[in-house]
Amino acid sequence: ARQSPRGTFVRFISNRRESHHHQLTASSTMASSVATIMIRTAARQSPAFATKLSSSALRFGSIRFASTYYTPAHEYVKVDGQTATCGITDFAQAQLGDIVFIDLPDVDDEFEISESIGSVESVKAASDVYAPVSGKIVAINEVLSDEPGVVNTSAEEDGWFVKIEMSNEEELKDLLDEEAYKKHCEEEA
């Protein structure tokens, strides 16, 4: 049986799409594998360098590795490119108890590191929240104005406070990594 030119064309396009999808998946997997190999190789050469490499906002091709940092005052910073998502840690919310009010800055406000960007009120106490990095506020978590208790149930995920476009990535070097922060919390407990 003879096939129509249209049927052949449709099969050709379908095969090209499938092939392109497999190429993209393979490229993404390969880039991730190469980044992992780079970090492991660096670890063999210098464990200190590998730690810096894996905990910084490492970019390889179109893949970005997000990193999380902490302040001794119990704020966290999740970095993805130039954007830092900030809030208080699970440890902080547990110390505060039931959170009843959160005061957040306005979008486009600019802050220097360690400046107060808002406050948290709970049934136990009120506490200022400080900018863990310098930059401009590009988003605030609107949900928290009506539902501040989200911080109690999901402090480091859904309970984020602000997103900051960082003006100085070098400030991240002065923050704690996850291991150092855990140790800090154990010392305070």
N, C-alpha and C positions, 0 to 999 in steps of 0.2 A: 504494500500500500504506500502510496506517495503522500508525503507530509506537506502541509501548506507552508509557505514562507513565513506566515505570521506565527504558526506554532513553533517553528524552528527559532524565530527571533525571541519569543517569550521564554523558551527553554534556555537560550543563550543568556538572556538578561538574568534569569533566575539563577543559573549556574555562576554567573559573575558575581551576583550579590552574595551567594553562599561562600564563594571563594574569598571575596573581600572581607566578609565577617570572620572567616577563619584566619585570614592574615592579620586583622586587627587584634583578635584574641591572642594569637601567637606573639605579636609584637608587644602587647601589654604584659603577657606572661614573661617574655624574654627580658623586658626592661626591668621588671620586678626581680627576676632572678639575678640579673647583672648587678643591680643595686645591693642585693643580699650578699653576693660574692664579694663586692667591693668592701662592704662593712666587715665581713669575715676575714678578708685578706688584711685589712687595716688592723684588725684585732690581733692577728698573729705578729704583725710588725710592732704595733704599739697599742696596748689596751687603752691608754689614756686618749689617744687620737680616735680610736674606734668609738669610744663613749661619746666624744664630742660629735663625731660624724653621725652616729645613729640617733642622737638626741637633738640634733639641730634640724631645722626645716629643710631636709635634704630633698633636692629636686633632681630627677633623672628623666630626661625626655619630657614626656607629658605627665609623668607620675609624680605626685607629691606625697611626702610622708609627713603626716601631722604629728606634732609633738606636744606633750603636756608638761608644764612647769608649775611650780608652786612658790608662794611667798611664806615667810615665817608667820605672817599674820593670817594665814589660812585662806588666801585667795588662790584660785587656779587660773591658768592661762593655757588654752588649747590653741596652738598656732597652726595655721594652714596658709602658707604663702605669707602675705603681708597682713593677714587678718588674725587678730587674737580674740578668741571668745573667752570672756572672763565671768567669774562668779565666785561664790564662796564654796569651800570644800564640804564634803560630807562630815568631816570632823567638826568644822565650824558650826554647821546647822545642828549637829547633835549637842554641842555645847550650849547653843542658844535656846534650844527647845522649840516649841511651836511658834513659827514665824507668822506675825499678824499684819505686818506692813513693810513695804520696801519702797524707798525713795530712789529713783534713778535719774540720771542726767538727761539732757535733750540730745537728739541726734545733731551732729555737727559741732557739739561742744568739744573743746580741746583740753587735754590734761597732760601734765608732766607726771612722771613716775612718782608714786607715793602721795599724790594729791587725793583728797577725798572725792570720790565720784558718786557717792550716795550713802544711804544708811539702811540698816536692817533693824526692825523692832520685833521683839518676841515677847512672850509672856514673862520671860526672865529679865531681859535687858535690851538696851539699844546699842548698836555698834556701827561705827563708820565703816565704809568699804573703800579701799584705796586702789588707785590705778596701779596695776602691777607692771605696766609698761606705758611709755609716753605715746600719745597719738590722738587721733580724732575719732569720736564716737560715730560709727556708721550704722548701727542698729541697736535697739533696746528690745528687751523681751517684754512686749506689751501684756502678755498673759499674767505676769507677776503683779500688775496693779490690781487685778480682780481676784487673783488666786495666788497670794504669796506663799501658801502652804506647799505649792509645787516644789519649792526649794527643800522642804523637809522630806519629800518622797523621791526627788530626783535632782539633788543638788548639782551634780556634775554633768548632767545631760540636759533634761528639759528645763531645769532651774537656772540656766545661765542668765546673767544680768545684762551684759553689753557686749557688743563686738566693736573692737578698736582697730582702726587702720594704723598700724605701728609706724612711728616716725624714726625709731632707732632700734633695730634688731639686736644691736650689741648689748642692750639691757638684759636680754634673755640669759646671758652668761652669768649674771649675778643671782638668778633664781635657782630654786632647788629642783632636782630631778625627782622622779617618783620614789626612788630608794632613800634619798636624803630626806624627803618630806615624811616618809613613814617613820624614819628614825626620830625626826623632830617631834612628831605626834606622840611617839612612845615616851619621849623624855618629858613631854608636857602632861601626859596622863597620870 
